[in-house]
Amino acid sequence: MNGDRMYRRGFRFLRARWRVVARLAAWSVLESGQTFLTGYALARALDAGFLAGRATVGLGWLGAAAVAVLAGAFGTGRVYAAVAALVEPLRDRLVRDVVDRGVRDADRGALSRLTQQVEIARDTFAGIVMVSRSFVFTAAGALVGLFSLAPLLLLVVVPPLAAGVALFVLTLRPLTRRQEAFLVADEELAAQLGAVCPGLRDITAAGAEEQVAAGAQERIGAEQRAARSLARWGVLRVVSLTIGGQLPLVLLLATAPWLLAHGVTAGALVGALSYVGQSLLPALQNLIHGLGTSGSRLAVVLRRLSPGDPVTTPDAGLEPTPASLPVPTPSTASAACSAPPAAVTLSHLTFAYGPSSEPVIENLDLSVPHGTHLAIVGPSGIGKSTLTALMAGLLEPTGGSVDVRGVPGARPTEHRVLIPQEAYVFTGTLAENLGHLRAGAVPEAELLTAAEDVGMTALLERLGGPTGQVTPGTLSAGERQLIALARAHLAYAPLVLLDEATCHLDPEAEARAERAFARRGGTLVVVAHRVSSALRADRVLVMDGRSTAYGAHEQLLERSPLYRDLVGAWSGPSQPALSLRDPDGVDAVAGAGLPRDGRHVVAYGPVGQMKTAGDLRDGGAVGGE
């Protein structure tokens, strides 16, 4: 809907409600009377009262001004009621239009427009009516007052006032267009960032940083250009306010001797200054700021709410489409599979989150052969997720290197895929979500097979099959993880990194998903949070600060105290914390007063509870700690 059409519809709306407009004007006359008496009574109080030595007369005129203020306040109250009678029909009409469109076109943005944009239009329209009406009737009262005091005063006040208003009117349309362009650019940027931020890990893991950054930079540049253009036109708005509201004050003071010499009284001059400073300047300021900002905002909202016009809402389609990310192809995957047998090679890997921070990982050397199922375990916060982020290319090492398939710095989607703990899904079909890391459409048979392998067939059927719509907010954390697991299962990348990607699944569902990836082939790296996950792995990496242990489950039980502790902490009440392998048949756990390394499970406490030296019953030191 272009601007002329919108203005014509606005005039038709007001003409159809001329009685309400007339009532609004009638009550506004009281405000004009208040404006008139504020300056006129002040002038008469000086000329006929205080300057003439008649204080009683002066006080009487000031009392009349006070009565006018009370009358004006009463009129203002009635004005609000009239504005409500004018604004509410607009709101009702917009609601009907939005509901009609939502039902007719199955418009996904209808709810947002109904709950937010309609209210914005209502409030903004009411504000514009108030400031426009206030300026018209305030200016009328002030100009009539100036004429009543001395016609010469109009020669000083009216020309700059008219020039300022004319300049503002001439800049109103281009200023509105630029304000609208800025608002649209700002909303597009907000929509872009709202889509990108939740999926930063996936974007980086998919190798789409440059493409996404280019799109965001384009929108940032568009908003910057719109802001600069708006600022240039905004200067004219300030100029119009200066000419129309502040210049008359300067001219009144500059021409005061001439005015006094031509019969203008001192009281009339003070009254004129009151008219300009207390009435015209605030009214003009409200008009310029109200129409200059709220007017363009109303234009944007009405253009979106009007039926039959294209609507672009920031809440619809925030999530990026699968086609927006580069994905690997079978040829790149095949090339990766012909690479050297080491799936991941870490060489003197070191990482710290800041120049002065202690390294989370220091001088770690590790080679994971292709086809290995590796579980990474360790206490919370020890750096397991940091390590997977380094393998996925989300973080740059502080020192050393990470080589995937023997290729340092390879594009992540060609060799690896990461599924984080908080799985990323987007609004779209289930097929689009599952095929997110594949080029082109994935055959339905492959989708169904992958869903069956990872255990999401029931979810697929509930959503209506591959063509069913996915709404992230309606899915549980476990359901989102199932979708992300099936997506990774369908990817061609030979290295899959699961950073507690099954933490919201039950043990049976977790086991099924991990077995599916084992059958899929390639290399699987799992940040484990259950002992069963570590038991299924070929190799286990135990992280303990700057030291690590690597080997099979049985080997680590023998030589890693921390691993024994973790296995004990993971075990349920029906499972022994550790293997009963001591010659005396006693578990290798500490009781009160027994020397130990300070990190074994304490036998007398609840199963899985970790005790430090200060927690022991006898309160004594343990192992010198």
N, C-alpha and C positions, 0 to 999 in steps of 0.2 A: 504494500500500500504506500503510494508516494505521499509527499507532504501535503500537496493541494487537496488530495482526496480526504486525507485525515482532517484537514481544517474544515472542509465542507461538511463532513459528518459531524464535526464538533458543533458547527453553527446550527445544523438541523436539530441536534440534540437539545441545544439551548432554546431554539425557537419553539420546539414542542413543549417546553416547560416554561413558557413566558410568565406564567403567574408566579412561579417560584422565583424567577429572576426579578420580577417587579417587587415582590415582597422583600427580597434581599436588598434591592435598591432603596426601598422605603425606610427600612431600618438603618441603612447606611447613612441616610440623611442626618440622623442624630449624631453620628460621628463627624459629619461635615460641620454641624452646628457647634460641636465641641471644638473643632479646629478653628472655626471662625472666631468664637468668643475668646479662645485662649490668647490670641494676639490682639484682638480688638479691645477686650476688656483691660488688658495690660496697658495699651496705649491710652485709653480713656482714664484709667486710674492715675496715670502720670500727669497727663495734660489737664484734665478737669479736677483732679483730686490733689495728689501730693505736691506737684509743682505749683499749683494754685493756692496752696495752703488749706485745702479742704480735705483733711484726712478721712473724714467720714465718707465722703464721696468716693475716695480712692479705695477704701475698704469695701464699700458697696460693690464697686466694679470687680474687685477681686473675689468677693463672694459670689457674684454672678458667674465668674469663670469656674468657681468650684462647683456650682450647681450644674454647669455645662459638662464638667467632667463626669459627674454622677449620671447625668442623662446619657452621655456617650457610653458609659459602662453598661447601662441598661440596654442601649441599642446594640452594643457588641454581643451581649448575651443572646439577643434575638437573632443576630446575624448568624451565629453558630448553628442555631436551629434551622435557619433557612438554607445554610450551606449543606447541612446534613440532608435536607429534603432534596437538594440538587445532586449530591454525590451518591447517595445510596442507590438511586435508580441506575446510575452508571455501573456501580458494582454489580447489581443484579443482572444487568444486561451482559456484562463481561462473563459472569459465572455461567449464564445460559449458553453463551457462545462457546465457552471452553468445554462445558459438559457435552454439548452437541458434537463438537469436534472429537472429543475423546471417545464417545460412543460410536460415531460414524466412521472415524478413521483409525480406531484403536491406537490413539496417540499416546505414546509412552510418557510424554512430557506434560500431559494434561494435569496430573496431580500437582506437580510443581507450580504450574501456572495458576491452578485453582487456589492453592494455599499460600503462595508467596507473591507471584507477579500481579494477581488481581488486587491484593491488598496494597501493593506498591502503587499501582495505578490509582486506587481509591484515595490513598493518603496524599499522593503527589497532586492529584487534581484538586483536592480540597485546599492544599497549600497554595496552588496557583490562583484559585478563585479568591482566596483571602488576600493575597498580596496585590493582585490586580485591582480588586475592588477598593482596597485600602488606599492605593495610590490615586485612583481616579477621584474618590470623594474627598480625600485629604487635600489633594491639589485644588479641587474646586473650592473647598472652604477657605484655603489659604489665599487663593487668587481673589476671591470675593472680598476677603478681609483686607488685602492690600489695596484693592480699588476703593474700599470704603474709607481707609485711612488717608490715602493720597494717591491719585492716579499716576503721579510721577514715579511712584515706587515700582509700578508694573514695567516701566521702561528699563529699569535696572535689573529686575529679577526675571522677567519672562524670556528675553532673548537667550541668555545662557541656559535657562531651564529647558526651553524648547530645543536648543541645539543639542544638549546632552541627551534628551529623550529621543530625538531624531537619529542621533548617532547610534544609540543603543538599538533602536528598531531596525536600522539598516544592517547592523551586525548580528541581529538575532538569528536569522535563518542560517547563515554560514557558521555561526558559533554553535548552533544546535546540531548541525551536521557533524561538526568536528567533535563535539561532546559525545554524540552517538557513536562515532567511529572509535573514540577512545574507550567507551564502555564496552563495545563489542570486542575490541582488541584485548581489553583486560579480562573479559569473560572467557575468551578463547584461550588466553594464556593460563588462566586458572583451571580451565577444563583439561588442558594439556598436562599441567603439573599434577592435577588430581588423578589423571590416568597413569602418569609415569611413576610417581612416588611409591605407590603400593607394589609396583613390580620392578623396582630397581635391581634386585638380585637377579630376577629372571632376565631382564634386559641385558645386564652385564654378562650373565652366563650364556646368553644367546648371541653375544657379540654384536649387539645392536646399539652400542653406545654412540657411535658417530651419527648414525641415522636419527636416533631419538634426539640427540643434542642439536643436530641441525634443525629438526622441526621445532624444538623449543626456542632456539636462537632466532629462527624466523619470526615466531610470535612475539618474542621479546623486542625484536627490532620493529615490528609493526606497532606495538604499543608505545615504544619510544618515539617513533615518528608521529603517531597520533597525539601523544602528550605534548610534543614540541609545537605542533600545529595549533593545538588547543591553547597553549600558553601564549602564542603570538596573538591570537584573536582575543584572548582574555585580557591582554593589555588594553585593547580598545574598550573593553567593558569598564576598566578602571578609569580610562580617560573620560568616558561618558559620565561616570559618576562625579568625577572631578569638575567637569564643565557644568553639569546640570545642578549639582548639589552644593559644591564648595565655592565655585567661582561667584555665585550671587552674594555670598557672605562677604567675600573680598570686595566686590564692587559696591556693596552697600556702605562698607566702611570707607572705601576710597572716595566715593561721591558724597559722603555725608555733608561736607561743607556746602557743596553745590545744592544739595537737596534742602538743607536748612535755609539757604539763601533764597530758595524759590518756594517757601511757604510750608515745607514739610516740618511738622513739629518734632520735638525731641521724643515725645511719647510715641508718635507714629513711626519714627525711625527704630526705636526699641521694639515696637510691635512687629515691624517688618523683619528685624533680626530674629525675633522669636518664631515668626512664621517659617522662615527659611531653615533656621537651625534646629527647631524642635518638631517641625511637621514635615516640610518638603524633603529635607535631606534624609531623614530616616525612611520616609515612604519610598523615595527613589532608590535608596540603597536596598531595601527589601525587594522592590520590584526587579532590580537588575540581578541580584543574586538569586531570587526565586525563579524568575523566568529563565535566566541564563543557565541554571543548573537543573532545577526540577523540571523545567519545560522539556529539555532534551531527554531527561530520564523518562518522562511520561510518553514522549514520542516513541522511544525505543520499546517500552512495554506495550503500548497500544498497537504498535506495528506487529508485535509478536502475538498478541492476543486476538487480533482481528481475524475472522474466518476467511478462508480463501487465500491467505497470504502465506508465503513460506515462513516457517518458524524455526529458528535455531536457538535451542536452549542449552545452557551449559550442563544441565543434569542428564541430558539424553546422550547415551553412547560415550560415556567418559572413558570406557576401557578401550585400549588399542585393539584393533583387529589383528587376527593372526597374520595377515599378509604384511603387517607393518614391520615384522622382524625378519632378518635374514635367517635362513634355515639351511641345514646341510642337505646334501643330495646323496643318493646311493653311491655315486662315483667317488665323492669325497670320503664317504665311510669306507668304501672298499680300499681306497688308497691308505686310509688310516690303518686298516686291518693288516696291510702288508708291511707296516712299519716294524721296527725292532720289537722284541717281545716285551720289554719293560713298558707297562701301561703308564706308570707315573714314576719319575725319578726326582727325588729331592736331594739337592747337593748343598751342604752347609747352609741350610735354610734358616734364616733369622728374620724375625718380625717383631717390631714394637709399634705401639699406637702413637708414639710421639718421640721427638728427638731426645727428650730427657726421661722417657719412660723406660722401665725395665722390660727387657725382651719377653714376650709371651712365649716365643719359640726361639731357640738359640742353637745354631750349628747342628741342625737335624739332617741326617743323611738317611735316606730310605729309598729302596727300589721295590716297586710293587709289580710283579710279573703280570703279563696279560692273562686274563681269565681268573685272577685271584679274587676271592671274597674276603675283604679286609674289614674288621671291626675296630673302631677307634673308641677307647674307653678312658675314663679318668674322672676325677672329681669335677663338680660343677664349677665353671669359670676357669678351668685350667688351660683352655685354648683349643678345644676340639673343633668348635665352629670356625675359629680363626684358621685352623689348618685346612679345613674343607674349602673355606673361602679362598685361600691361597691356591689350592689345587684347581679351583674353578675359575681363577683369574679375576675374582672380585677384588682382591687386595694385591698390591705390589709388594714383593719381599723387601725388607730393609737390607738384607744381605743374602747371598746365595742365589739359587735358581730353582724353578719348578719347570720340569720338562714333561710334557704329556705326549706319549707316543714318540718320544725322541725329538719332538719339535718344540723348541723354546718359543714362547709367545704366539703359539698357534691360535687361530680363531676358536673360541670356546665351543661353538656349535658344531664344529667339524670333529671334535674329539671328546667332548665332555658335556654332561648335563647335570645341573645341580637342582635338587628339590629341597628347599628349606623347611624348617619346622612349620612356619605359617605358609601354607600352600597358596599359590597365586592362581586364581581363576578369574575370568572376566565375563561380562554380559555378552551372550551370543549363544549359538547352538552348542550342544555337547560335542558334536563332531569338530567344530572349530576349536574348542578347548583341547580336545584330545590330540588333534593334529597340529597343535600350535608350533611344534618344532620340526614339522615336515614341510617340504615344498609342495604346494598344491594340495588337492583334496586327497584324503586317505581313503582307500576302498573300504566300504562298510564291513566287509568280511574281516579285515584287519582290525577295525575298531572293535568289533564284537569279540574277536579272539583276545585282544589285549584286555578288554574289560573282564572277560572270563578268567584270564590268567591272574590278574591282580585282585579279583574278588569284588568287582563293582557291578556285576550284572544286575543285582537287585536295584541299585541306584539308577542304572541306565534305564531299566524298565519303568521305574517310578517317574523319571524325567520325560518319558515319552520316546525313548530310543535316541539314535544319533542326531535326529533333527529336533529333538526337544530343546527348549530354551533353558539356559542356565542363568539364574539370578544369584550372584554370590551371597547376598544378604540372607537368603532363605536356606542356605546349606550349613550344615554343622561343620566343625573343624575337621572331623574324621572324613566326612564326605568330600570336602575340598582336598584332603590328602589323597583319597582314592583317585580323584580325577587327575591330580598332579602325578601320581605314580603311573597311571595308565599312559599319560602323556610322555613321561620319560621312557616307558617301556616301548613306545612306538618310535622314539627318536632313533636316528642312525648312529648317534655318538657311542663309541665303544666303552667309554668310561662314565659310569653313573655314580653320583655322589648323593647320598641320602643323609642330610643333616637333621637327625631326629625326625625324619619325614613320616614316621609311623607312630609317633608318640600319642596320637589321639585315637589309635586303633587298639583293639583288644589283642592279646597275645596270639590268638589263632589267626586273625586277619593279618597281623604283622608277619607271622611265619609264612603264610600263603604268598604274600607279596614278595618276600625275600626269595622264596623258592622260585617264583616266577622270573625274577631277574637272574637267578642262577641258571635256569633253563634257557633264558634269552641269549646267554653268551656275553662275552665282554668282561669287563672288570667292574666289580661292585665295591664301593667304599661306604660303610655305614657307621654313623655316629650312634653307638649302641646305648640304650637306656634300660635294657633288660638283659639278664644273664643268658637267656635263651638265644638272643641275637648273637652274642659273642660265641656261644657254643656252636652255632651254625656256620660261623666263619672259618675259613681256612687258616687265616692268620689274625692275630690281635695285636694292635699297637696300644700300649699303656702309656698315657701321658701323665707325668708327675713333675710339673714345673719344668725345669730345664733338663731333667733326666727322663729317659723313656726306656721302655722294654718292649721287645718285639718277638713274637713267636706263636706257636700253637697254644691252645687253651691249657693242655696238660703241662707243657713246658713252663708256662707263666705261673701256674699254681705252685710249681716247685721253687722258682727263683725270684718271683716278684711279690713282696709283702703287700704292696698296694693292690695288686690284682686280687690277691686272696681276700683282702678287706672288702673290695668292691663286690666280689662274688658272694661273700657273706652278707653284705648289705642288701644285695639283690634277692637273696634267697627268701622264700616264704617260710612260715612257721613249720610247715611239714617237711622242709628240706634242711639238711645240715648246712651250717654256714660254710664249712670247708670239708675237704676230703679227709677221712680218718686214716691218716697215713703215718703218724708218729709211731715209733716202735712200741711205746707204752700204750698205744690206743687212745691217747688223749688228744683232743683237737688242739691245734696250734693257735690258741687264743689266750688272752691274758686274763687272769683274775686279779683280785685285789692284792697288791704287794708283789706281784710277779714282775721281774724285769722284762722289758719288751721294747719295741721301737716306737711306741706311742701312737700307733695307728691301727692296731689290730682290733677286731671286734671284741668287746668285753663280754665274757660269757654270762655274767650275772645280770646284764642289762637286757632290755627287749631285743628280740632278734633283729639284726640289721642296724642297731643303734651304734653310732660312732662315739667313742669316749676319748677324751684327751686326758693328760696327766692330772690336771686339776679336778677332773670329774671323778677320780677313783675314790672308793669308799674310805681308804685309809689316808687319803690326802697326801700321800708321799710322792716323791719324785719317781718317774719311771724312766729307766734307761738314761739317766742323767739329764732328762728334760724337765 
